[in-house]
Structure formats: structure tokens, C-alpha cells
Amino acid sequence: MKKNILGMMAVAAIAALASCNNESPKMDDQPAAGDTANGAGLKIAYVEVDSLMTQYEYCKDFTLVLQKKSNNARNTLTQKGQQLQNAMNSFQQKLNNNGFTSREQAESQQAAIQRQQNDLQQLQARLENELANETATYNEGLRDSLQHFLAKYNKDKKYDLILTKQGDNILYANKRFDITADIINGLNKAYKSTFNKAEEKKEEKK
């Protein structure tokens, strides 16, 4: 379940950036303003998605939240599943040893086990749905924060095209077109500002 979450998050980041170095980001490390592609005046930049996912504080915070929910769900299902298995083993052992006083008693216990199994399936579906909703909330927040930031960022930078780079999806890119550090730094500043404002509102309500 944890692996699925992280995979969805990576896909969300790619999609969000498409629609809109390992060093710590600094605002001074900006690409040259005159960089163009193909000599035609087309201004292009790219963002490393892997770095974004590991250095953007919003991604890091939400990853911890989702991992915790995933672990809790997995532990709950494991516990309930073990209880069901124990009940099934007990029923089978009692059945083999003629431990039931009547057929009705055996059928009643079997029906109880079936209800327990149905409850477990419903619980699994509910927990998976809750986790999917949390992931959707993350995806939406990530997409919105990227789009809003890039809209403001590009008012001055005026890039014609901002690409996402993950793995080998771009076979070659000159590092002077890399604006990853600039984007992460700006996103983190905006995220920190939003977080501080939320904390101030909590203090005012006390």
C-alpha cells in the first residue's frame, strides 16, 4: 500500500508540472536570463521531479502523513485478518473433532465467521477509500501549489516552456536550463509562509 502511494505521488508531480541538484536550493542560483533553445528565441527550462519530491517541504510532510495512515491501515487489517484466521482454524478443528452438539450450532458458528469475513472486506474497502481520498487531497494540493507558483514565477522569467525531467524521459538537457533549485526554494518559502499564517490563526483563536 505504501508503494502505491509514493507511486501516485510521483505521477501527480509529473502531471502537475506538465500542466502548468541535490544541492540545497538558493534563489541566487538562477539560470541565465538570455538562455534560448534552437536559436529561435524559444525560452525553455526544466524541473527535476525527483528533487522536487524529496526537497519540497509540502511533499515531505504529506508523505509522512500518508505513510502513517498506510501503516495504521495495514496493521489494523493484519490484526483483523489474524483474528479471522484463528476463528476459521478453531471452527475447522472443532468440526473435525465432532465438537458441535448439533448441526445448527455448527451452521451458526460458520455464519458468524462469514459475517466476520464480510466485515473485514468492508473494512479493507473503507480504509483503502480513505487512503485514496487522502492521496487525492495531496495530489490536488501539489498541483495547485505548483500551478499558482509557476504562474507568478513566470511573470518575470517569461519561459515559453517548462518541462519536467524524471529519469531518462529527457535524454539530454543542458544544466543551464535547470531551474529546479529556484522552483523548490520558492515553493518552500510560500509553503512556510502559509504554514506560519495558519499557526497564527490558531493562536488567535485560543
N, C-alpha and C positions, 0 to 999 in steps of 0.2 A: 504493500500500500504506500509505503514511504517513497519507493522508487517511482511509482506512478505520479505522485505529487510533484516531485522535483522535475520529472519529465514534462509535465503540463506547464510548470512554471517557466521552463526554458522556452517552450513553444510560445507561451504567452509573450515573453520578452521579444522574441523574434517578430511575431506578428505586430506587436505594438510599435516597434521601431520601424518596421516596413511601412506601416501606415503613417505614419507621421513624416603601465604596462604593468604590468604587475606593480609599477611604482605607485606611491600614494599620489592621488590627483592634486594638481596645483593649477590655479587659474592662470598663472603666468605661462604655463606650458601650452600655448595656443598655436595652432597651425598658422603658417604664413597666409596673410590675407589675400595674396595675389595668386594662390595655387589654383590652377585650372587643369582640365583634362582634355586631351586630344587637340590642344591648341586652339579650341573653338570658343573659348571663353566660358565653358561649362564648369561651374564650381561644384566640386564633389568632395564629400567627406564620408568617413565610415566609423562605426562604433563596434568595439569588440563585445559581443554579447556575454561571453564567459566572464569577462572582467566586470561587466555591469551586474551580473547576478551575484558575484562574490563581494563587490565593494559598495554597492548601493545599499544604504542602511535599511531602507524600506524592505528590500528583498531579504536581507539578513534577518530582520525582525520577524517578518511573516513566515520565513522558512522555519524558524524555531517554533512559532505557534502551530503551524501545520504538522510539524514533526511530533510535537507533544500530543496533539489530538489524534494523530495516526497511531502513536504508540499506545495511548489510552484505549483506543478502539480495539486495537489488536489484542491487548491484554484482557480486555473485557470479553471479547469473543473466544479467546483461548480458554478462559476460565469457564464460561458457559458451555463451551464445546466439551470440556473435560467432564463437567457435571452430567451432560447428556450421555457421554460415552460410559460413564460409571453406571448410570441408570440402565442403559441398554445391556451392559455386562451383567448387572445384578439380575435383570429380568431373565436373560438367557440362562444364567446359572440356576435360577430358581425353577425355570421351566424344565431344564434337563434333569433336575433332582426331584421333580414332581412336588415342588414346594407350594403349589397353589391348591387351595382346598376345593376350588371349583373352576369351571371354565369361565364363568362370569368374572371371577376375581382376576384371572389371567388377562381377559379381554379388557377389563377396567384399567389394569396397570399398563397394558400395551397402549391403550388410548391416551393415558396420561403422558407416556413417553412421546407419542406422536404430537401431542399439544406442545410439549417441551421443545421438540424439534421445530415445529412451526414457529414458536415464539423466537427461537434462535435465528431462524431465517429472516423473520421480520426485523429483529434487532440488527442483524447484519445489514439489511437493506437500508434501515433508518440511519445507521452510523455512516454508511457509505454515502448516503444522500447528504448528510450534514457535512461530511468532509468535502464532497463535491461543491456544495454551496460556499464553503469557506474558501476553496480554491478559486471559485468563480469570482468571489469578492476580491481576492488578491489580484487575479488577472485584470479585473476592471480597474482597480486602483492603480496598478502598474501601468496599464495602457493610458489612463487619464493623466497620470503624473508625467509620463513621457511626452505625450502629445502637447500638454499645456506648457511644459518646459521648453520643448523644441520650438513651439510657436513663438515664444518670447526670445529664445536664444537666436533664432534665425532672422529676427528683425534686423539685427546688426550684422550677423555673419553673412546672411544672404546666400546660403548654399542652394544650388539648384537641385541637388540630390544628396540625401544622407542614407548610406547603405548600412546594413547590418553584416558583421563578419563573425562567423562561428565555425570553427574547424577549418575545413577546406572549401566552404561554399563560395569563397572568393579565392581563386588560385594565386593571385598576386596583387598586392596593394602596397604602394609606397607609404612608408611611415609618416610622411609629411601630411597625408590625408587623414591620419588617425586623430580623431577628436574625443576619444574615449575618456581620457582623464578629465578633460574640460566638462564633458557631459556629466560624469559621475560627481565631480565636485559641485557643480551647480545643482544637481538633483539632491545631493545630501544637504546642501545649505537650505534649500527650500523645504526639505523634509524636517530638518531640525527646527526651522522656524515654525512650521505648522505644529510640530510636537510641543514646542515651548508655549505656543498660544493656547493649545488645548490644556496644558498643565496650569496655565494662569487662570483659565476659566474655572477649572476645578477648585483652585484655591479661593477664587472669589465667591463660589457657592457655599464654601464652608462657613 
